[in-house]
Amino acid sequence: MCYHVVTMHIDTCTTGPYIRHLLRTSYREGGKVRHRTVANLSACTSEEIEAMRLALRYKGELTELLS
């Protein structure tokens, strides 16, 4: 049986005064974890980044979260 599980997350890296936010997917290929960058979110505000993290964390329950 072969199946693929792809997860999406926001990867944050701080290098000196710079902060980088990347929207990434993670998956396994040949037994190794691989990452693919979907978008660079570095121009977003910290509030927007937190909103996206919240949406990714509760993506299956967004209607419940809003009520």
The first five atom37 places (N, CA, C, CB, O) and aatype in JSON, in Angstrom:
{
  "aatype": [12, 4, 18, 8, 19, 19, 16, 12, 8, 9, 3, 16, 4, 16, 16, 7, 14, 18, 9, 1, 8, 10, 10, 1, 16, 15, 18, 1, 6, 7, 7, 11, 19, 1, 8, 1, 16, 19, 0, 2, 10, 15, 0, 4, 16, 15, 6, 6, 9, 6, 0, 12, 1, 10, 0, 10, 1, 18, 11, 7, 6, 10, 16, 6, 10, 10, 15],
  "atom_mask": [
    [1, 1, 1, 1, 1],
    [1, 1, 1, 1, 1],
    [1, 1, 1, 1, 1],
    [1, 1, 1, 1, 1],
    [1, 1, 1, 1, 1],
    [1, 1, 1, 1, 1],
    [1, 1, 1, 1, 1],
    [1, 1, 1, 1, 1],
    [1, 1, 1, 1, 1],
    [1, 1, 1, 1, 1],
    [1, 1, 1, 1, 1],
    [1, 1, 1, 1, 1],
    [1, 1, 1, 1, 1],
    [1, 1, 1, 1, 1],
    [1, 1, 1, 1, 1],
    [1, 1, 1, 0, 1],
    [1, 1, 1, 1, 1],
    [1, 1, 1, 1, 1],
    [1, 1, 1, 1, 1],
    [1, 1, 1, 1, 1],
    [1, 1, 1, 1, 1],
    [1, 1, 1, 1, 1],
    [1, 1, 1, 1, 1],
    [1, 1, 1, 1, 1],
    [1, 1, 1, 1, 1],
    [1, 1, 1, 1, 1],
    [1, 1, 1, 1, 1],
    [1, 1, 1, 1, 1],
    [1, 1, 1, 1, 1],
    [1, 1, 1, 0, 1],
    [1, 1, 1, 0, 1],
    [1, 1, 1, 1, 1],
    [1, 1, 1, 1, 1],
    [1, 1, 1, 1, 1],
    [1, 1, 1, 1, 1],
    [1, 1, 1, 1, 1],
    [1, 1, 1, 1, 1],
    [1, 1, 1, 1, 1],
    [1, 1, 1, 1, 1],
    [1, 1, 1, 1, 1],
    [1, 1, 1, 1, 1],
    [1, 1, 1, 1, 1],
    [1, 1, 1, 1, 1],
    [1, 1, 1, 1, 1],
    [1, 1, 1, 1, 1],
    [1, 1, 1, 1, 1],
    [1, 1, 1, 1, 1],
    [1, 1, 1, 1, 1],
    [1, 1, 1, 1, 1],
    [1, 1, 1, 1, 1],
    [1, 1, 1, 1, 1],
    [1, 1, 1, 1, 1],
    [1, 1, 1, 1, 1],
    [1, 1, 1, 1, 1],
    [1, 1, 1, 1, 1],
    [1, 1, 1, 1, 1],
    [1, 1, 1, 1, 1],
    [1, 1, 1, 1, 1],
    [1, 1, 1, 1, 1],
    [1, 1, 1, 0, 1],
    [1, 1, 1, 1, 1],
    [1, 1, 1, 1, 1],
    [1, 1, 1, 1, 1],
    [1, 1, 1, 1, 1],
    [1, 1, 1, 1, 1],
    [1, 1, 1, 1, 1],
    [1, 1, 1, 1, 1]
  ],
  "atom_positions": [
    [[0.84, -1.17, 0.0], [0.0, 0.0, 0.0], [0.9, 1.25, 0.0], [-0.97, -0.01, 1.23], [1.85, 1.34, 0.78]],
    [[0.6, 2.17, -0.86], [1.36, 3.4, -0.97], [0.42, 4.58, -0.76], [2.08, 3.5, -2.34], [-0.62, 4.66, -1.41]],
    [[0.77, 5.48, 0.12], [-0.05, 6.67, 0.34], [0.86, 7.86, 0.62], [-1.05, 6.45, 1.5], [2.0, 7.7, 1.05]],
    [[0.34, 9.03, 0.38], [1.1, 10.26, 0.59], [0.34, 11.15, 1.57], [1.35, 11.0, -0.75], [-0.85, 11.38, 1.41]],
    [[1.04, 11.64, 2.57], [0.47, 12.6, 3.5], [1.26, 13.88, 3.33], [0.51, 12.09, 4.99], [2.47, 13.91, 3.54]],
    [[0.57, 14.93, 2.94], [1.22, 16.22, 2.75], [0.68, 17.17, 3.8], [0.99, 16.77, 1.29], [-0.54, 17.33, 3.94]],
    [[1.57, 17.8, 4.53], [1.15, 18.78, 5.52], [1.65, 20.16, 5.1], [1.68, 18.41, 6.94], [2.69, 20.28, 4.45]],
    [[0.91, 21.17, 5.47], [1.28, 22.55, 5.15], [1.53, 23.29, 6.46], [0.18, 23.26, 4.3], [0.79, 23.14, 7.43]],
    [[2.58, 24.1, 6.48], [2.92, 24.85, 7.68], [3.65, 26.14, 7.3], [3.77, 24.0, 8.63], [4.07, 26.32, 6.16]],
    [[3.79, 27.02, 8.27], [4.56, 28.25, 8.07], [5.89, 28.07, 8.78], [3.79, 29.51, 8.6], [5.94, 27.84, 9.99]],
    [[6.96, 28.18, 8.02], [8.32, 28.03, 8.52], [8.88, 29.43, 8.76], [9.22, 27.22, 7.52], [8.94, 30.25, 7.85]],
    [[9.28, 29.7, 10.0], [9.83, 31.0, 10.35], [11.3, 30.84, 10.73], [9.03, 31.65, 11.51], [11.65, 29.95, 11.51]],
    [[12.13, 31.69, 10.19], [13.57, 31.65, 10.47], [14.05, 33.07, 10.74], [14.36, 31.0, 9.28], [13.74, 33.99, 9.98]],
    [[14.8, 33.25, 11.82], [15.35, 34.55, 12.16], [16.86, 34.51, 11.94], [15.01, 34.94, 13.63], [17.55, 33.66, 12.51]],
    [[17.35, 35.41, 11.12], [18.78, 35.54, 10.86], [19.17, 36.99, 11.14], [19.15, 35.11, 9.38], [18.91, 37.87, 10.33]],
    [[19.79, 37.21, 12.28], [20.13, 38.58, 12.66], [18.87, 39.41, 12.79], [0.0, 0.0, 0.0], [17.94, 39.01, 13.49]],
    [[18.81, 40.55, 12.13], [17.62, 41.41, 12.24], [16.49, 41.0, 11.28], [18.0, 42.84, 11.97], [15.42, 41.6, 11.3]],
    [[16.73, 40.0, 10.45], [15.75, 39.6, 9.44], [14.92, 38.42, 9.89], [16.45, 39.27, 8.13], [15.43, 37.49, 10.52]],
    [[13.62, 38.46, 9.57], [12.71, 37.34, 9.86], [12.1, 36.91, 8.54], [11.6, 37.75, 10.91], [11.55, 37.72, 7.79]],
    [[12.2, 35.61, 8.26], [11.66, 35.05, 7.02], [10.49, 34.14, 7.37], [12.76, 34.27, 6.23], [10.6, 33.3, 8.26]],
    [[9.38, 34.29, 6.65], [8.22, 33.43, 6.82], [7.92, 32.77, 5.47], [6.96, 34.23, 7.36], [7.71, 33.46, 4.47]],
    [[7.92, 31.44, 5.45], [7.63, 30.71, 4.22], [6.46, 29.77, 4.46], [8.88, 29.93, 3.74], [6.4, 29.07, 5.47]],
    [[5.52, 29.74, 3.52], [4.45, 28.75, 3.54], [5.0, 27.53, 2.83], [3.11, 29.29, 2.85], [5.37, 27.6, 1.65]],
    [[5.06, 26.39, 3.54], [5.72, 25.2, 2.99], [4.84, 23.97, 3.13], [7.06, 24.97, 3.66], [3.98, 23.9, 4.01]],
    [[5.08, 23.01, 2.26], [4.48, 21.68, 2.4], [5.59, 20.71, 2.75], [3.74, 21.25, 1.09], [6.73, 20.87, 2.31]],
    [[5.26, 19.71, 3.54], [6.2, 18.64, 3.89], [5.62, 17.32, 3.43], [6.5, 18.63, 5.42], [4.42, 17.08, 3.57]],
    [[6.47, 16.47, 2.9], [6.04, 15.16, 2.44], [7.22, 14.21, 2.49], [5.45, 15.23, 0.99], [8.36, 14.65, 2.65]],
    [[6.96, 12.93, 2.36], [8.03, 11.94, 2.35], [8.28, 11.45, 0.93], [7.69, 10.75, 3.28], [7.34, 11.21, 0.17]],
    [[9.55, 11.31, 0.6], [9.93, 10.8, -0.71], [11.12, 9.86, -0.5], [10.29, 11.97, -1.72], [12.19, 10.29, -0.07]],
    [[10.91, 8.61, -0.79], [11.98, 7.63, -0.59], [12.39, 7.48, 0.87], [0.0, 0.0, 0.0], [13.56, 7.21, 1.16]],
    [[11.45, 7.66, 1.78], [11.75, 7.53, 3.2], [12.33, 8.77, 3.83], [0.0, 0.0, 0.0], [12.58, 8.78, 5.03]],
    [[12.54, 9.83, 3.06], [13.11, 11.07, 3.58], [12.05, 12.17, 3.55], [14.35, 11.49, 2.76], [11.2, 12.21, 2.67]],
    [[12.12, 13.05, 4.53], [11.2, 14.18, 4.58], [11.7, 15.27, 3.63], [11.06, 14.74, 6.04], [12.86, 15.65, 3.67]],
    [[10.81, 15.74, 2.79], [11.12, 16.8, 1.83], [10.21, 17.99, 2.1], [10.97, 16.3, 0.35], [9.11, 17.84, 2.64]],
    [[10.67, 19.17, 1.72], [9.88, 20.39, 1.86], [9.81, 21.09, 0.51], [10.49, 21.33, 2.94], [10.75, 21.04, -0.28]],
    [[8.67, 21.74, 0.27], [8.51, 22.54, -0.94], [7.93, 23.87, -0.51], [7.59, 21.82, -2.0], [6.93, 23.91, 0.22]],
    [[8.54, 24.96, -0.94], [8.05, 26.29, -0.61], [6.93, 26.67, -1.56], [9.2, 27.33, -0.66], [7.09, 26.62, -2.78]],
    [[5.78, 27.04, -1.0], [4.62, 27.44, -1.77], [4.61, 28.94, -1.96], [3.32, 26.97, -1.09], [4.33, 29.44, -3.05]],
    [[4.92, 29.69, -0.87], [4.89, 31.15, -0.96], [5.82, 31.75, 0.09], [3.46, 31.69, -0.76], [6.05, 31.17, 1.15]],
    [[6.36, 32.93, -0.24], [7.15, 33.71, 0.7], [6.19, 34.71, 1.34], [8.36, 34.42, -0.01], [5.62, 35.55, 0.66]],
    [[6.03, 34.61, 2.66], [5.09, 35.45, 3.39], [5.79, 36.54, 4.2], [4.24, 34.6, 4.31], [5.19, 37.13, 5.09]],
    [[7.04, 36.82, 3.89], [7.84, 37.75, 4.68], [7.29, 39.16, 4.68], [9.23, 37.77, 4.17], [7.56, 39.92, 5.62]],
    [[6.53, 39.55, 3.67], [5.97, 40.9, 3.61], [4.7, 41.03, 4.44], [5.69, 41.28, 2.17], [4.18, 42.14, 4.6]],
    [[4.18, 39.93, 4.98], [2.95, 39.97, 5.77], [3.24, 40.48, 7.19], [2.3, 38.56, 5.83], [4.35, 40.35, 7.69]],
    [[2.21, 41.05, 7.8], [2.34, 41.51, 9.19], [2.3, 40.32, 10.13], [1.22, 42.53, 9.54], [1.89, 39.22, 9.75]],
    [[2.72, 40.55, 11.37], [2.7, 39.45, 12.35], [1.27, 38.99, 12.62], [3.37, 39.9, 13.66], [1.05, 37.81, 12.9]],
    [[0.3, 39.9, 12.56], [-1.11, 39.53, 12.75], [-1.58, 38.61, 11.63], [-2.0, 40.78, 12.83], [-2.31, 37.65, 11.87]],
    [[-1.18, 38.91, 10.39], [-1.56, 38.07, 9.25], [-0.92, 36.69, 9.35], [-1.15, 38.75, 7.93], [-1.57, 35.69, 9.04]],
    [[0.33, 36.64, 9.77], [1.02, 35.35, 9.94], [0.29, 34.51, 10.99], [2.5, 35.57, 10.35], [0.05, 33.32, 10.77]],
    [[-0.06, 35.11, 12.11], [-0.77, 34.37, 13.17], [-2.14, 33.92, 12.7], [-0.91, 35.24, 14.42], [-2.58, 32.83, 13.06]],
    [[-2.83, 34.74, 11.9], [-4.14, 34.34, 11.36], [-3.99, 33.14, 10.43], [-4.8, 35.52, 10.6], [-4.82, 32.23, 10.47]],
    [[-2.95, 33.12, 9.61], [-2.71, 31.98, 8.72], [-2.35, 30.73, 9.51], [-1.59, 32.3, 7.71], [-2.8, 29.63, 9.18]],
    [[-1.54, 30.88, 10.56], [-1.21, 29.73, 11.41], [-2.46, 29.17, 12.06], [-0.18, 30.13, 12.49], [-2.64, 27.95, 12.12]],
    [[-3.33, 30.05, 12.55], [-4.58, 29.62, 13.16], [-5.46, 28.9, 12.15], [-5.33, 30.82, 13.75], [-6.06, 27.87, 12.46]],
    [[-5.54, 29.43, 10.92], [-6.34, 28.8, 9.87], [-5.78, 27.42, 9.5], [-6.39, 29.7, 8.63], [-6.55, 26.49, 9.27]],
    [[-4.46, 27.28, 9.44], [-3.87, 25.98, 9.12], [-4.08, 24.98, 10.27], [-2.36, 26.14, 8.83], [-4.31, 23.8, 10.02]],
    [[-4.0, 25.46, 11.5], [-4.16, 24.57, 12.65], [-5.58, 24.02, 12.74], [-3.8, 25.3, 13.93], [-5.78, 22.86, 13.1]],
    [[-6.58, 24.87, 12.42], [-7.98, 24.47, 12.55], [-8.69, 24.41, 11.2], [-8.71, 25.44, 13.47], [-9.88, 24.71, 11.11]],
    [[-7.97, 24.01, 10.15], [-8.54, 24.04, 8.8], [-9.8, 23.2, 8.63], [-7.52, 23.58, 7.81], [-10.64, 23.53, 7.79]],
    [[-9.96, 22.16, 9.39], [-11.16, 21.34, 9.28], [-12.3, 21.83, 10.14], [0.0, 0.0, 0.0], [-13.42, 21.32, 10.04]],
    [[-12.03, 22.82, 11.01], [-13.03, 23.29, 11.96], [-13.2, 24.81, 11.91], [-12.65, 22.86, 13.37], [-13.54, 25.41, 12.92]],
    [[-12.97, 25.43, 10.76], [-13.03, 26.88, 10.66], [-14.41, 27.45, 10.97], [-12.62, 27.31, 9.29], [-14.5, 28.51, 11.57]],
    [[-15.47, 26.77, 10.57], [-16.82, 27.29, 10.85], [-17.08, 27.3, 12.35], [-17.9, 26.43, 10.12], [-17.71, 28.23, 12.86]],
    [[-16.6, 26.3, 13.07], [-16.76, 26.27, 14.52], [-15.92, 27.36, 15.17], [-16.37, 24.89, 15.08], [-16.34, 27.95, 16.16]],
    [[-14.75, 27.62, 14.63], [-13.84, 28.62, 15.18], [-14.42, 30.02, 15.05], [-12.49, 28.55, 14.47], [-14.22, 30.86, 15.94]],
    [[-15.13, 30.29, 13.96], [-15.69, 31.61, 13.73], [-16.91, 31.9, 14.6], [-16.06, 31.76, 12.28], [-17.22, 33.07, 14.86]],
    [[-17.62, 30.87, 15.04], [-18.83, 31.09, 15.83], [-18.53, 31.25, 17.31], [-19.79, 29.95, 15.64], [-19.46, 31.44, 18.11]]
  ]
}
